[in-house]
């Protein structure tokens, strides 16, 4: 997985936080979350959208098959023979509008436009 410079909540931290907020043992929280992940995966794999509470919906998109695609080989600096690539589905998340609006309101900011004015007013 690609590392990000953004703050990140690890799986262990999330499990501990859920256990602290609910008072459940961490093993019970782990089992419940793993079961939920399994259910979401099974649904998406079988073409069923999953409502994720107040966050949004987990869906899938289809990448269509491509026929006769010619790729370039950088080692030999030549074209490879045409290949057929099968289509496939991949998951994606759609956030609910209420959460999008809430996130927008709490994270509004302004960028500095150009050079800041000097104290002389020039």
C-alpha positions as CSV (number, residue, x, y, z in Angstrom):
1,X,0.0,0.0,0.0
2,X,1.3,3.5,-0.9
3,X,2.4,5.5,2.1
4,X,0.8,8.9,2.6
5,X,2.0,12.0,4.3
6,X,-1.4,12.5,5.8
7,X,-2.2,11.4,9.4
8,X,-3.4,7.8,9.4
9,X,-5.5,5.8,11.9
10,X,-4.1,2.2,11.9
11,X,-6.2,-0.9,12.3
12,X,-4.9,-1.5,15.8
13,X,-5.7,2.1,16.8
14,X,-9.2,1.8,15.4
15,X,-9.8,-1.5,17.2
16,X,-8.6,0.0,20.5
17,X,-10.8,3.1,20.0
18,X,-13.9,1.1,19.3
19,X,-13.2,-1.1,22.4
20,X,-12.7,2.0,24.6
21,X,-15.9,3.7,23.3
22,X,-18.1,0.5,23.6
23,X,-16.6,-1.2,26.6
24,X,-16.4,-4.4,24.7
25,X,-13.3,-6.7,24.9
26,X,-10.8,-6.1,22.0
27,X,-11.2,-9.7,20.8
28,X,-15.0,-9.2,20.4
29,X,-14.4,-5.9,18.5
30,X,-11.9,-7.6,16.2
31,X,-14.2,-10.5,15.5
32,X,-17.2,-8.1,14.7
33,X,-15.1,-5.8,12.5
34,X,-13.6,-8.8,10.6
35,X,-17.1,-10.3,10.1
36,X,-18.3,-6.9,8.8
37,X,-15.3,-6.7,6.3
38,X,-16.1,-10.2,5.1
39,X,-19.8,-9.3,4.5
40,X,-18.8,-6.1,2.6
41,X,-16.3,-8.1,0.4
42,X,-18.9,-10.8,-0.3
43,X,-21.5,-8.3,-1.3
44,X,-19.3,-6.3,-3.6
45,X,-17.9,-9.5,-5.2
46,X,-21.5,-10.6,-5.9
47,X,-22.6,-7.3,-7.3
48,X,-24.5,-5.9,-4.3
49,X,-24.0,-2.4,-3.1
50,X,-23.4,-1.9,0.7
51,X,-24.8,1.0,2.7
52,X,-22.2,2.1,5.2
53,X,-24.4,4.0,7.7
54,X,-23.9,7.8,7.8
55,X,-20.7,7.6,5.7
56,X,-22.0,6.5,2.3
57,X,-22.2,3.5,0.0
58,X,-19.6,1.0,-1.2
59,X,-20.1,0.2,-4.9
60,X,-18.3,-1.2,-7.9
61,X,-17.5,0.0,-11.3
62,X,-16.8,-2.1,-14.4
63,X,-13.7,-1.8,-16.5
64,X,-14.6,-3.1,-20.0
65,X,-12.5,-5.6,-21.9
66,X,-10.0,-4.3,-24.4
67,X,-9.2,-6.2,-27.5
68,X,-6.0,-5.9,-29.6
69,X,-4.2,-3.5,-27.3
70,X,-0.6,-2.9,-28.4
71,X,1.9,-2.1,-25.6
72,X,5.3,-0.6,-25.9
73,X,8.4,-2.5,-24.5
74,X,10.9,0.0,-23.1
75,X,13.7,-2.6,-22.9
76,X,13.6,-3.5,-26.6
77,X,12.2,-0.1,-27.7
78,X,9.6,-1.8,-29.8
79,X,5.9,-2.7,-29.8
80,X,4.7,-5.9,-28.3
81,X,2.2,-8.1,-30.1
82,X,-1.5,-7.2,-29.7
83,X,-3.1,-8.6,-26.5
84,X,-6.6,-8.9,-25.3
85,X,-7.3,-7.7,-21.7
86,X,-10.3,-9.0,-19.9
87,X,-12.8,-6.7,-18.2
88,X,-13.2,-6.6,-14.4
89,X,-15.0,-4.9,-11.6
90,X,-13.4,-2.8,-8.9
91,X,-14.7,-1.3,-5.7
92,X,-15.2,2.4,-4.9
93,X,-16.8,4.5,-2.2
94,X,-19.4,7.2,-2.6
95,X,-19.7,9.5,0.4
96,X,-23.2,10.7,1.5
97,X,-24.0,14.3,0.7
98,X,-24.6,15.2,4.4
99,X,-21.1,14.0,5.3
100,X,-19.6,15.8,2.3
101,X,-21.2,19.1,3.4
102,X,-20.2,18.6,7.0
103,X,-16.6,17.8,6.0
104,X,-16.5,20.9,3.7
105,X,-17.7,23.2,6.5
106,X,-15.2,22.0,9.1
107,X,-12.2,22.0,6.7
108,X,-12.6,25.3,4.8
109,X,-9.4,27.2,4.3
110,X,-7.9,29.9,2.1
111,X,-4.7,29.8,0.1
112,X,-2.4,32.8,0.0
113,X,-2.8,34.5,-3.4
114,X,0.5,35.5,-4.9
115,X,3.0,37.5,-2.8
116,X,1.8,38.9,0.5
117,X,1.6,42.6,0.7
118,X,4.6,44.2,2.3
119,X,4.2,46.2,5.4
120,X,5.0,49.4,3.5
121,X,1.9,48.9,1.4
122,X,3.9,48.8,-1.8
